[in-house]
Amino acid sequence: PWTSAAEFSVRGCINNVGNDNLASSLVTAFPVPSDGKYTLVLPENENDLQCRVINTAGQVVYDGIVSVRNPALDLSQQPSGVYLVILSDENGANYRIKVIKN
């Protein structure tokens, strides 16, 4: 069952075959749930991140860049539901969070 939460802990993986090093960081989105407008707290020392948002049907509903200067995500035009947000940096680390839109 789903519950409301303000934070999700995630683990970013470096895409190097045979490399056991994992990039670990806390990435958060708030408020959860929301009307579709989220503020993202990104890992320290990151540049802008590639952002892809996927709905529960597996469709990409957003594909763009999240700026570290203005780490916001607007899904207000999307229907209510649960979305997977995948943030990727230039080193291949992926950060995944789930958000709930009312």
C-alpha positions, 0 to 999 in steps of 0.5 A: 500500500502507498503512503505519503512521504516527503523523502525517498532514499535512492542509490545511484549506480555508475555504469561501468562494467566490473566496477563495484563502486556505487555513487550513493546520495540522498535525492528528495522531492517535496511535497509528496503528494502534490498538485504536480509541482515539486521541488527537488533536492539534488546531490551536492556538487552535481551539474544539471541533470538529465530528467526523465519521468515515466508514468505507470503505463511505462510512457515517458511524459517528460524528458528534459534537463533539471537545473541545479540553480532551479531544481523544480519539476512541473507535472501539473498538466499530467493526470493524477497518479504515481510517477517515476523520476529518473535523474542521470548525471554525465558520469552515468549515475542514475537517481530514481524517486517516485512522486505522487500527483493528486 
